Amino acid sequence: MKLPSFEYFGATTIEEACSLLHKLKGNGKILGGGTALVNYLRHRVVVPRAVISISRIRELDYVRYEETTGLTIGACASIESLVRNPTVAEKYPGLYSAAKGIGVPAVRNIGTVGGNLCLDTRCIYFNQSRFWREAHMPCFKRGGSLCHAHPSNKGCQAVYQGDLAPVLMALGAQARIASLGGQRVVEFSDFFSGEGKIPNRLRFDEILIEIKLPSTGCDQKSAYRKLRIREAIDFPLAGIGVAIKTEGQRQFVKSVRIFAGALGPAPVELIRTEEVLIEKSVDEEVLQEAVEQAYLEIEPGKTVVDNLCMPMYYRRRMIKVLLRRAIEDALSLRPSKDAA
Ligand SMILES: Cc1cc2nc3c(=O)[nH]c(=O)nc-3n(C[C@H](O)[C@H](O)[C@H](O)COP(=O)(O)OP(=O)(O)OC[C@H]3O[C@@H](n4cnc5c(N)ncnc54)[C@H](O)[C@@H]3O)c2cc1C
């Protein structure tokens, strides 16, 4: 399928990219690695007047760790650079696991961390050819006023399927955002809108430039597990990111954050499940109670919607399995395996 025509700009500085976005007044699209955007363009999911590549902005391509400040990741760092970074594997094993489970090596080498976090939402009723889309009544994402997946929904329920966000959010990551007017730093819970139609709160003239993760103490562990049809290539159909701090041999939980991804328009924190685990020693009984609570917390038609290639009831049930495995991985309760 041919690309639509558009103007192309190769920005070499953050200021240049921001200035172009500003001038284009919402008609410009940022291009990271292009592994997702090129498909959106081919299928006319987006038809911008101009595409601004940021892949030549050297100052956006880094992964750095300092004991005092933690991990900082430039938006143009490739996904593979996370997989190859020994500090990420050692100190943020959940992030390593999420990165390693993305697509295939070719996608990870070209796809950027920023692009992954700014992915558009997907839905089987929307991610179709233009011909198919236009044969149906426009849904919310196409500017209409209905949701084909769940007609009683009052808004778009397309799913954000990025793998990195749930575990980054569990680890307490922040996003640094640039525009012509300056920079701002936000929590990822404020970065995502929770709306399928436009999944993040970036303004039309803003670029995600950096992801910041706090330093991990030696007692912090993390893990990520995803559900997908094949062992490679596939986007998550559900995912669980866990960051947990424990003390003592009986794994007494001092703090825990759990985010479920690929269920709805943004990763969701499983707060009531965290409450089951906090200030308890993780044994089989507590683990079972936590996974049952997670199942209850994922409400069909609300937290999880039937709009991907696997039924929502199955995806909901699999949250129990993913959570159990993620906690077991994090606390080394069984031999760790890369994202499965
Ligand atoms: C075969 C295949 C398998 C895949 N499997 C997975 C998977 O398992 N898990 C997964 O999470 N993803 C998967 N992906 C999706 C995607 O390739 C990756 O998420 C990748 O990281 C996207 O990065 P990119 O740099 O290529 O983004 P691009 O395609 O360049 O951009 C994606 C979107 O983000 C915007 N954008 C990019 N960078 C920025 C920025 N810095 N600031 C603001 N907006 C920005 C673009 O305008 C565009 O809307 C897969 C893709 C393919 C083709």
The ligand as a MOL file (V3000), in Angstrom:
LIG
                    3D

  0  0  0     0  0            999 V3000
M  V30 BEGIN CTAB
M  V30 COUNTS 53 58 0 0 0
M  V30 BEGIN ATOM
M  V30 1 C 5.8280 -6.4960 13.6500 0
M  V30 2 C 5.6470 -5.5450 14.8020 0
M  V30 3 C 5.5510 -6.0490 16.0730 0
M  V30 4 C 5.3830 -5.1780 17.1580 0
M  V30 5 N 5.2880 -5.7220 18.4070 0
M  V30 6 C 5.1530 -4.9050 19.4670 0
M  V30 7 C 5.0780 -5.4650 20.7730 0
M  V30 8 O 5.1320 -6.6700 20.9710 0
M  V30 9 N 4.9380 -4.6050 21.8120 0
M  V30 10 C 4.8780 -3.2450 21.6340 0
M  V30 11 O 4.7770 -2.5220 22.6330 0
M  V30 12 N 4.9390 -2.6930 20.4220 0
M  V30 13 C 5.0810 -3.4890 19.3190 0
M  V30 14 N 5.1500 -2.9430 18.0740 0
M  V30 15 C 4.8870 -1.4840 17.9030 0
M  V30 16 C 6.1080 -0.5630 17.6680 0
M  V30 17 O 6.9320 -1.0310 16.6790 0
M  V30 18 C 6.9460 -0.3470 18.8770 0
M  V30 19 O 6.1080 -0.0250 19.9470 0
M  V30 20 C 7.9840 0.7440 18.6890 0
M  V30 21 O 8.6600 0.9450 19.9030 0
M  V30 22 C 7.4390 2.0820 18.2290 0
M  V30 23 O 8.5370 2.9820 18.1640 0
M  V30 24 P 8.8720 3.8140 16.8540 0
M  V30 25 O 10.0470 4.6750 17.1910 0
M  V30 26 O 9.0220 2.9610 15.6640 0
M  V30 27 O 7.5480 4.6870 16.7480 0
M  V30 28 P 6.9890 5.4730 15.4920 0
M  V30 29 O 6.3660 4.5280 14.5540 0
M  V30 30 O 8.0250 6.3830 14.9320 0
M  V30 31 O 5.8890 6.3920 16.2230 0
M  V30 32 C 4.7780 5.8370 16.8710 0
M  V30 33 C 3.8570 6.9920 17.3310 0
M  V30 34 O 4.4920 7.7440 18.3460 0
M  V30 35 C 4.6830 9.1100 17.9310 0
M  V30 36 N 6.0120 9.4610 18.4450 0
M  V30 37 C 7.1630 8.7820 18.2580 0
M  V30 38 N 8.1530 9.3010 18.9990 0
M  V30 39 C 7.6100 10.3630 19.6590 0
M  V30 40 C 8.1270 11.3320 20.5870 0
M  V30 41 N 9.3940 11.2790 21.0200 0
M  V30 42 N 7.2940 12.2870 21.0610 0
M  V30 43 C 5.9970 12.3390 20.6380 0
M  V30 44 N 5.4520 11.4560 19.7760 0
M  V30 45 C 6.2470 10.4700 19.2970 0
M  V30 46 C 4.5450 9.1030 16.4190 0
M  V30 47 O 4.0760 10.3430 15.9140 0
M  V30 48 C 3.5460 7.9870 16.2140 0
M  V30 49 O 2.2520 8.4730 16.4270 0
M  V30 50 C 5.3170 -3.7740 16.9490 0
M  V30 51 C 5.4180 -3.2820 15.6510 0
M  V30 52 C 5.5790 -4.1330 14.5850 0
M  V30 53 C 5.7080 -3.5690 13.2030 0
M  V30 END ATOM
M  V30 BEGIN BOND
M  V30 1 1 1 2
M  V30 2 1 2 3
M  V30 3 2 2 52
M  V30 4 2 3 4
M  V30 5 1 4 5
M  V30 6 1 4 50
M  V30 7 2 5 6
M  V30 8 1 6 7
M  V30 9 1 6 13
M  V30 10 2 7 8
M  V30 11 1 7 9
M  V30 12 1 9 10
M  V30 13 2 10 11
M  V30 14 1 10 12
M  V30 15 2 12 13
M  V30 16 1 13 14
M  V30 17 1 14 15
M  V30 18 1 14 50
M  V30 19 1 15 16
M  V30 20 1 16 17
M  V30 21 1 16 18
M  V30 22 1 18 19
M  V30 23 1 18 20
M  V30 24 1 20 21
M  V30 25 1 20 22
M  V30 26 1 22 23
M  V30 27 1 23 24
M  V30 28 2 24 25
M  V30 29 1 24 26
M  V30 30 1 24 27
M  V30 31 1 27 28
M  V30 32 2 28 29
M  V30 33 1 28 30
M  V30 34 1 28 31
M  V30 35 1 31 32
M  V30 36 1 32 33
M  V30 37 1 33 34
M  V30 38 1 33 48
M  V30 39 1 34 35
M  V30 40 1 35 36
M  V30 41 1 35 46
M  V30 42 1 36 37
M  V30 43 1 36 45
M  V30 44 2 37 38
M  V30 45 1 38 39
M  V30 46 1 39 40
M  V30 47 2 39 45
M  V30 48 1 40 41
M  V30 49 2 40 42
M  V30 50 1 42 43
M  V30 51 2 43 44
M  V30 52 1 44 45
M  V30 53 1 46 47
M  V30 54 1 46 48
M  V30 55 1 48 49
M  V30 56 2 50 51
M  V30 57 1 51 52
M  V30 58 1 52 53
M  V30 END BOND
M  V30 END CTAB
M  END
